[in-house]
């Protein structure tokens, strides 16, 4: 079992059989992709029969939705905490004023934390970021709301940097996407043997600042 799908991360999922199916689905989707993964693949990883899956989840897509929802909420929380300077885990999931820190300080903290999260949790992040097209329209719309909140946090700190003259950004929307993509793409290629998540976060934070500073 991968470190990302440890029972501690998913302890809110009950009963334990449902949790085993969910964590099995994460590893299967990350390894094979949603379309190539069968319910038998998922059940086998959970040590259960294929029929047992439907006792807890009505479909394979529902499993993907639960994974996507949890993963996006976790990523948003990490980004929100970094933006507000709160490392305690109690930061609200909203755009804040940044507690008096400079836009550069805030952007550095946000990109560092967001990148490190995608590295440390690369298995779930790969599923969350690259299997969105398999969600139903209704489920995609719910996840898209969280994705817009993530974008809004980055866009706000860039806007604040433009306002105080510390950032030079000609295309706010495009730059927001570029900054987010820098961190998100880590999930596609990351391996623990390549680089420490914290070190990678610091590197990407420096790169992001070079993109926008005057």
WODACOR-V80865 format. One record per helix or strand of 2 or more residues. SS is the DSSP state (A for helix, B for strand). FROM is the first residue (numbers start at 0). LEN is the number of residues. Records with the same first field share a line. If there is no record, write none. Layout:
BEGIN
SS = FROM-LEN  FROM-LEN
END
This chain:
BEGIN
A = 15-17  38-7  49-7  59-25  102-18  121-9  131-3  136-27  171-13  185-4  196-16
END
